Every structure is written in C-alpha cells, then in structure tokens.
Amino acid sequence: MIVYFNEKYLPLDEVKISPYDRGFHYADGVYEVFRTYHGKPFRFASHIKRLKYSLNELNICFNDLKEFEFISLNLAEMNKILPEDFSVYIQITRGVQFPRKHNYENNLTPTVFVSVSKIKDNSEQLDKGVKIILEEDIRWTRCDVKSVSILPSTLAKTKAVNQNAYEAIFHRDNKITEGSHTNFFAVKDSVVYTAPLSNFILEGITREVVIELCAENKIKVIEDYIRVDQLKGFDEFFITGTTTEITPVIRIADSIVGNGLPGKVTRLIQKYFREYVNSI
Ligand SMILES: Cc1ncc(COP(=O)(O)O)c(C=O)c1O
C-alpha cells in the first residue's frame, strides 16, 4: 500500500514517525475523511473548510490544503483503486517536539499523512437498517473540532460493536448530541429533527447535505435536541456520515423502532441523496 507522508509517496512500511511527535504524545492533531462518487471528491470544499477550521482552532499552521485532492487521486491511482470509488483519510499533527513538554512551540513542522481505501459495500445496512446503542457523552466540549483525540468515541464504538450494534449515540444532560462517527436524526409526523450546530457536535458534511435536500424537497427540518426520554415518541431514526451515508436505525439497544423496518421519510431522503450523488 502506498501512502503520502510529509511530501513523499512511499510504501506504508517505510513511514517513520517519531515518538516525539505531539500526535503520539498528546493526540495533538486533526483529521479529515472524504470520499469520491463516480471518481470525484464529494463536497471537497466543505471538507477542506472544516479541516482548516480544526487546524485554526488548535493553532496548527498548515496551508496547502487544496493539494489533498491531487494527492488523493494520485494515491488512488498508485494503489490501483481507480476507477472504483475510494475514501481518503488525512491526518495532520502539530509535529515533532523534543524533549516532551506540554506547552507547544510555535515553529514546529506539521506531520502530514494521507491514505486511501476502497469503499466497503454498505448496501445491506442502507437497505435493512442498523442497531445503535446509547452512551453518555463523556467527550470534551470542543466536538466541533475534528481532533484525533477521540478515545471516548473509540471506546463507545467498541462497546456498540460488542453488542452487535453499528454505532453508539451520545447524550449529554438528556439531549442527544451525535454518534461516535455520525450525526443523528429523528423523524416525527414527517418532520426531521437533529441536534443544532454547537461545540457539542461536529458539523457533519452529510448532515449539511441532508438539510439541503430536505429544504429542496419541502421536508421540514428542526435543528433542536432530541431528548432521550422522548425517543419513544418519534417514528423513525437515521444516522449520517461520509461512509455511513444515510443509514436507517431500526433498533435502539433492545428496543425495536416501529415495525423494525426503515421509515418512509428515511427512505425518501436516501432516495434524494442517491439521486443527488448520481447527478454530480
Ligand atoms: C463525531 C462525528 N460526527 C459526525 C460525523 C459525520 O460527519 P461527515 O458527514 O462529515 O462524515 C463524523 C465523521 O467522522 C464524526 O466523527
């Protein structure tokens, strides 16, 4: 597998990362994931804007963000993935600092890593829906930054997988924020609800697309918190993400949602999403 590391394309096993990289010591870095549809990066500008925001919020200086489109297409070609679609993982840490100390120096050179992977077939989960579990949101209060420091998310996701669920959905003070790697939506009387943008959630690009598609198709969206103690009052649920796309939720822990089949509004939004990605 060929990856991109600090301005070079090289085999994965030739990548050398210093143990003094602040990414290793402090998870001092950010990441981004985007994917292609029909070979073209999807909402690339939005992903780059979000990456820039995360870098700025952590005061990491790195500007060559537009290059990632070219780099990822090169990697897809080198890894013989083309013409299939692929996802791209970008990680930028603040860089190497010796000796180890908490406060960062301003003149560090960021460590940059990019890899590409084939898109896994998710047709079964899109068609049948998935189980989720609920977990208390113990993450920090800057979830708007896509930092690599996501241990609460990896722990919650592992718990979900161990319970045969696809995703763990977080709640804070009875309010649902988002999933470990997805945004969460509920539907009641054909109105769509999702948590408002704030420091408690990541501004999901798929979330943004869903809200746009709903507006175009006259489906009302209310950006307000879904409360855990009111979950039973909703008709449908779905989760969104770059590789998760629009995945119906048919089970929350041990409770079956409705009749256990993806809901009507969820199906409609999936259809609008598919038509949209096929049209660009
Ligand atoms: C915490 C969190 N929320 C939401 C999302 C979904 O964002 P997007 O639709 O941009 O993939 C992600 C994606 O990784 C995430 O990590």
The ligand as a Tripos MOL2 file, in Angstrom:
@<TRIPOS>MOLECULE
LIG
   16    16     1     0     0
SMALL
NO_CHARGES

@<TRIPOS>ATOM
      1 C1        -18.2210   12.7870   15.6940 C.3       1 LIG1
      2 C2        -18.6770   12.7910   14.2750 C.ar      1 LIG1
      3 N1        -19.8910   13.2750   13.9940 N.ar      1 LIG1
      4 C3        -20.3540   13.2940   12.7200 C.ar      1 LIG1
      5 C4        -19.6050   12.7840   11.6750 C.ar      1 LIG1
      6 C5        -20.1600   12.7920   10.2780 C.3       1 LIG1
      7 O1        -19.5200   13.7760    9.5000 O.3       1 LIG1
      8 P1        -19.4450   13.6700    7.9270 P.3       1 LIG1
      9 O2        -20.8460   13.5800    7.4270 O.co2     1 LIG1
     10 O3        -18.7720   14.9160    7.5050 O.co2     1 LIG1
     11 O4        -18.6640   12.4310    7.5990 O.co2     1 LIG1
     12 C6        -18.3220   12.2930   11.9300 C.ar      1 LIG1
     13 C7        -17.4910   11.7870   10.8460 C.2       1 LIG1
     14 O5        -16.4190   11.3140   11.0190 O.2       1 LIG1
     15 C8        -17.8430   12.2940   13.2620 C.ar      1 LIG1
     16 O6        -16.6250   11.8120   13.5730 O.3       1 LIG1
@<TRIPOS>BOND
     1     1     2 1
     2     2     3 ar
     3     2    15 ar
     4     3     4 ar
     5     4     5 ar
     6     5     6 1
     7     5    12 ar
     8     6     7 1
     9     7     8 1
    10     8     9 2
    11     8    10 1
    12     8    11 1
    13    12    13 1
    14    12    15 ar
    15    13    14 2
    16    15    16 1
@<TRIPOS>SUBSTRUCTURE
     1 LIG1         1 GROUP 0 **** ****
